[in-house]
Amino acid sequence: MPTYNKLIRDKIPEIITMTGKQAKTTVLSDEDYVKELQKKTKEELQEYLTSANDQEALDELADLLELIHALAKIHGSSIEEVEKAREAKAIQRGGFDEKVFLTEVE
């Protein structure tokens, strides 16, 4: 029986059961949950960075966005508040649309 020891999406145990297998799970403490969310975010970012095509990249970005939703909630906030903070930074400092690359400051 393979051992995974990783954070999974909520419906994965149900999906495993539908294949005729049985999943062993546990519920994490808040402290462990934050650590595992951070670990999972690194994992999904790495998968995004190594994606082979646009569709794979989009799928990995969707996973990252799901993790951002969960992280916002853990920090007592929401994705809407994250979006407000993003918008405020974009107004104050700009976005990344113009592809500006800083090479030097004199």
N, C-alpha and C positions, 0 to 999 in steps of 0.2 A: 504494500500500500504506500503510494508516494506521500511524502511529507512536504507541506508548502510553507507553513508559518508566515503567512502574509495577509494583509488587509485585502478583503474582497468586496465586491458590490453586494448589496443586500439580497438580491434574488439568486445569487450563484448557488447557494445550498439547494434551493428548490429546483434549479435547472439540473444540478447533479443528480438529485433524487429522481427526476424524470428520465434519466438515462439508466436507471436501475442500480445505481451506486448509492453509497451512503457517505455523507460528509460529516466529519467531526469538527465542530466549531466551538468557540468561546466568545464571550462578550468582553471587550477590553475596558479597562478603567479609563477615565478621562485622560490621565497622564500618558498612558500607553497609546491611546487612540491618537493623540496629537503626534507622538513620535512616529507611529505607523503611517499617519497621513503625510508627514514630511518625507518619510522613506518612499512611500508610494508616489509622491510628487516627483522625487528625483528619478525614480524608475520610469515614470511616464514621460518625463522630459527627455531622458536618454532615448527612449523609444521614438519620440518625435524627432530628435536630432539625427537618428539613423533611419528614418522612414525612407522608403525607396521611391515613393511617388506622391502625388498630391492627395489621393484618396487616403493613403496610410497616414499622411501628415494631418489631414483633417480629423481622422479617427482619434489620433493621439491628442490633438488639440481639444477634442470633445472630452476625452478622459481628464486632461488637465483642468478644463473648465469645471467639470464635476467635482474635482478635488478642491478647486478654489471656492466653490459653493460650500463644501463641507468645512474648509478652513475658516471661512468668514463666519460661519455659524459657531464654531468652536471659540472664536474670538469675540463672541457676543454681538455679531453684526449680521449683515446679509449681503447678498450679491448686489443688491441695489445700492447699498452704502459703498461697496467696493467700486461700483461704477461711478458713483458721485465723486469719489476720491480720484478716480482715473480722469474724469472729465475736468475736475479742478486743476489737476496737474497738466493736462493737455492745454487748458486755457493759459495757465501761468508759464509753462515751459515748452509747450508744443508737443506734437506727437512724433512719430517716426516716418511719416508719409513722404517727406522730401529727401530721404536717404542721405542726410547730412552726416559726413564722417570727419571728425575732428582729428587733424594731424599734428597740430602744434599751437601753442599759445606763447606769444612773445611778451 
